[in-house]
């Protein structure tokens, strides 16, 4: 079993300390058993919104760029590692990276990233995964479809970059990626059965968000766990949600409210549904 926790939060612009404190407060009640990420108990995954540490999008993103390769490389990496250790969960954060994401080993889901100089490396909109007890980034993903506001300063990612937690093969995606179904189909062909979406998706297009999330789940017969931020001015209203492979919303956050929502997945029901209705055999 895998339990996923989505942290819907208000992100303070350019204030990492405040955002770290907010995540700590919202996740105080989360604690998984020791050994859960080695298949000995129900495992947990915490997912934070797009650019949760800085807000989307800093005026000068290069000044907020970090190295996520290990817990001592940058403030955000250090926080993610600390949160993983406290909760016993895998933790997925997202920020501005000055380091190229390396390919993930297809069998182990683990990558090793050399330390780099973020002052000279190209910027990427980066998802970073840390595991309890491991000071090195477990997996990373660079957004493959930068949004219009990012273009010119951010390089598009090259790889799918799946990672594994027990029997689950997880494909991270970020916000604008959601509009490109081929990215998700590539991931399913590579073995993905769960998609995460980290976003700063505006209320003005929230109907697109709701529709596209269901579409990605239905067409790929996969779970989708999508977390969005909120803001006091109403520009961002969250609508974070978890959707099963049949397109049914099994957990949904209250619009405009800070909260954590969660749901548990079991592999047996997913495999049974794919067998009974085998549409993926055609891809």
C-alpha positions in Angstrom: 0.0 0.0 0.0 1.0 3.6 -0.6 -0.5 6.6 1.2 0.0 9.9 -0.5 -0.3 13.3 1.2 -0.9 16.5 -0.8 0.0 19.7 1.0 -2.2 22.5 -0.3 -0.6 25.7 1.0 -0.3 29.4 0.6 3.2 30.1 -0.6 4.9 33.3 0.5 6.8 35.0 -2.3 10.6 34.9 -1.8 10.4 33.7 1.8 11.9 30.2 2.1 11.9 30.3 5.9 8.2 31.1 6.1 7.3 28.5 3.6 9.4 25.8 5.3 7.7 26.7 8.6 4.3 26.4 6.9 5.0 22.9 5.6 6.3 21.8 9.0 3.0 23.0 10.6 0.8 21.4 8.0 2.6 18.0 8.2 2.9 17.7 12.0 0.5 14.8 12.1 2.2 12.7 9.4 4.4 9.8 10.6 4.9 6.5 8.8 6.3 3.3 10.4 10.0 2.5 10.2 10.8 0.3 7.2 7.7 1.4 5.2 9.8 2.4 2.2 11.4 -1.1 2.2 8.1 -2.8 1.6 7.6 -3.7 5.3 4.6 -1.5 6.0 2.3 1.1 4.3 4.6 3.6 2.6 4.1 7.3 2.5 4.8 10.1 -0.1 4.4 13.8 0.7 4.0 16.1 -2.3 4.4 19.9 -2.2 3.2 22.5 -4.7 5.3 23.9 -7.6 8.1 26.2 -6.4 6.8 25.8 -2.8 9.9 27.4 -1.3 10.0 30.7 -3.4 6.5 31.1 -4.9 5.8 31.1 -8.6 7.6 32.9 -10.3 10.4 35.0 -8.6 11.3 38.2 -10.5 14.9 37.1 -10.7 14.7 33.3 -10.6 18.5 32.9 -11.0 18.9 34.4 -7.6 16.7 31.7 -6.1 18.4 28.8 -8.0 19.7 25.9 -5.8 21.5 22.6 -6.1 19.3 19.8 -5.0 21.8 17.0 -5.3 22.4 16.4 -1.6 21.1 17.7 1.7 24.1 20.1 2.2 23.9 21.5 -1.3 21.0 24.0 -0.7 18.4 25.3 1.7 15.5 23.5 0.1 17.3 20.2 -0.3 18.3 20.3 3.3 14.6 21.0 4.3 13.3 18.2 2.1 15.8 15.7 3.7 14.9 16.9 7.2 11.1 16.5 6.5 11.7 13.0 5.1 13.5 12.0 8.2 10.9 13.4 10.6 7.9 11.9 8.8 9.3 8.6 7.6 7.9 9.4 4.2 9.4 10.1 0.8 9.1 13.8 0.2 8.7 15.5 -3.2 9.4 19.2 -3.3 9.8 21.5 -6.3 12.0 24.5 -6.9 14.4 26.3 -9.2 17.5 24.3 -10.0 20.8 25.3 -11.4 21.7 21.6 -11.8 20.9 19.3 -14.7 18.8 16.3 -13.7 20.6 13.1 -14.5 18.7 10.1 -15.9 17.1 7.7 -13.3 18.3 4.1 -13.4 15.4 2.2 -14.9 15.6 -0.7 -12.4 16.4 1.0 -9.1 14.8 4.4 -9.6 17.9 6.0 -8.1 20.1 8.6 -9.5 23.4 10.1 -8.5 23.9 13.8 -9.2 27.3 15.5 -9.1 27.6 18.7 -7.2 27.4 21.7 -9.6 27.8 25.4 -9.6 24.3 26.8 -9.7 25.6 30.2 -10.8 26.7 28.9 -14.2 24.2 26.0 -14.8 21.0 26.5 -16.8 17.9 27.0 -14.8 15.2 24.2 -14.7 11.9 24.0 -12.9 12.8 21.0 -10.8 11.0 18.3 -8.7 13.2 16.8 -6.1 12.6 13.6 -4.1 14.2 12.7 -0.8 14.0 9.5 1.2 14.4 9.2 5.0 18.0 8.4 6.0 19.4 9.2 2.6 21.3 12.5 2.3 21.5 12.3 -1.5 18.6 13.2 -3.8 16.8 10.0 -4.6 15.2 11.1 -7.9 14.7 14.4 -9.8 12.6 15.6 -12.7 12.9 18.8 -14.8 9.7 20.2 -16.2 9.5 19.2 -19.8 7.1 22.0 -20.9 8.0 25.3 -19.3 5.1 27.8 -19.1 5.2 31.0 -21.2 6.5 33.0 -18.3 9.4 30.6 -17.8 10.5 30.5 -21.4 13.8 32.3 -22.1 15.1 31.7 -18.6 14.3 28.0 -18.1 15.6 25.1 -20.0 13.1 22.3 -20.8 13.8 18.9 -19.2 14.8 16.0 -21.4 13.7 12.9 -19.5 10.7 11.2 -18.0 12.6 10.3 -14.8 10.5 7.7 -13.1 11.2 6.6 -9.6 10.0 3.7 -7.4 8.5 3.3 -4.0 8.0 -0.4 -3.3 5.8 -1.7 -6.2 4.8 1.8 -7.4 6.5 3.4 -10.4 5.9 7.1 -10.1 6.2 9.8 -12.8 6.6 13.4 -11.6 5.1 16.1 -13.7 4.8 19.9 -13.2 1.9 22.2 -13.9 1.9 23.1 -17.7 3.1 19.5 -18.4 -0.6 18.6 -17.8 -1.7 20.0 -21.1 0.6 17.5 -23.1 -0.9 14.0 -23.0 2.1 12.6 -24.9 4.3 13.2 -21.8 2.1 11.0 -19.7 1.8 8.3 -22.4 5.6 8.2 -22.6 5.7 7.6 -18.8 3.1 4.8 -18.9 5.0 3.0 -21.7 8.0 3.2 -19.4 6.0 1.5 -16.6 4.4 4.4 -14.6 1.2 3.6 -12.6 1.1 6.8 -10.6 1.5 10.5 -11.8 2.1 13.4 -9.5 1.4 17.0 -10.6 2.9 19.9 -8.7 1.3 23.1 -9.7 0.7 26.8 -9.4 -2.5 26.7 -11.5 -4.6 29.8 -11.5 -8.3 29.9 -10.7 -9.0 31.5 -14.1 -8.3 28.2 -15.8 -9.3 25.8 -12.9 -12.0 24.1 -15.1 -9.1 23.0 -17.4 -7.2 21.7 -14.4 -10.2 19.5 -13.2 -10.8 18.2 -16.7 -7.3 17.4 -17.7 -6.5 15.6 -14.4 -9.3 13.2 -15.0 -8.3 12.8 -18.6 -4.7 11.9 -17.7 -6.0 9.3 -15.2 -8.6 7.7 -17.5 -6.5 7.5 -20.7 -3.5 6.0 -18.9 -5.4 3.9 -16.3 -3.2 5.3 -13.6 -3.6 7.2 -10.3 -3.1 11.0 -10.5 -2.2 13.0 -7.4 -2.2 16.7 -8.1 -1.3 19.4 -5.6 -1.9 23.2 -6.2 -1.2 26.3 -4.1 -3.7 28.8 -2.7 -3.3 32.6 -2.3 -5.1 35.3 -0.3 -6.0 37.3 -3.4 -7.9 34.3 -5.0 -5.5 34.0 -7.9 -4.7 30.4 -6.8 -7.5 28.4 -5.1 -5.9 25.0 -4.9 -8.5 22.3 -5.9 -5.8 19.7 -5.1 -7.1 16.2 -5.7 -6.4 12.5 -6.0 -8.0 10.6 -8.9 -8.2 6.8 -9.4 -7.6 5.1 -12.8 -11.3 5.2 -13.6 -11.3 9.0 -13.4 -13.1 9.2 -10.0 -12.0 11.8 -7.5 -11.2 9.9 -4.3 -9.9 12.9 -2.3 -10.3 16.6 -2.8 -9.2 19.7 -0.9 -11.5 22.5 -0.1 -11.0 25.4 -2.5 -9.0 28.3 -1.1 -8.1 26.5 2.1 -4.7 25.4 3.4 -4.9 21.7 4.2 -3.4 18.2 3.7 -5.5 15.6 1.9 -4.5 11.9 1.6 -5.5 8.6 0.0 -4.2 5.1 0.1 -3.6 3.0 -3.1 -3.3 -0.7 -3.5 -1.6 -2.3 -6.5 -4.0 -5.2 -6.7 -7.0 -3.1 -7.6 -5.1 -1.2 -10.2 -3.8 -4.4 -11.9 -7.3 -5.9 -11.8 -8.8 -2.9 -13.6 -6.1 -2.9 -16.2 -6.7 -6.6 -16.8 -10.5 -6.3 -17.0 -10.4 -3.3 -19.3 -7.0 -3.7 -21.2 -6.9 -0.5 -23.2 -3.2 -0.1 -22.7 -2.5 -3.2 -24.8 -3.1 -0.9 -27.8 -0.2 1.5 -27.1 
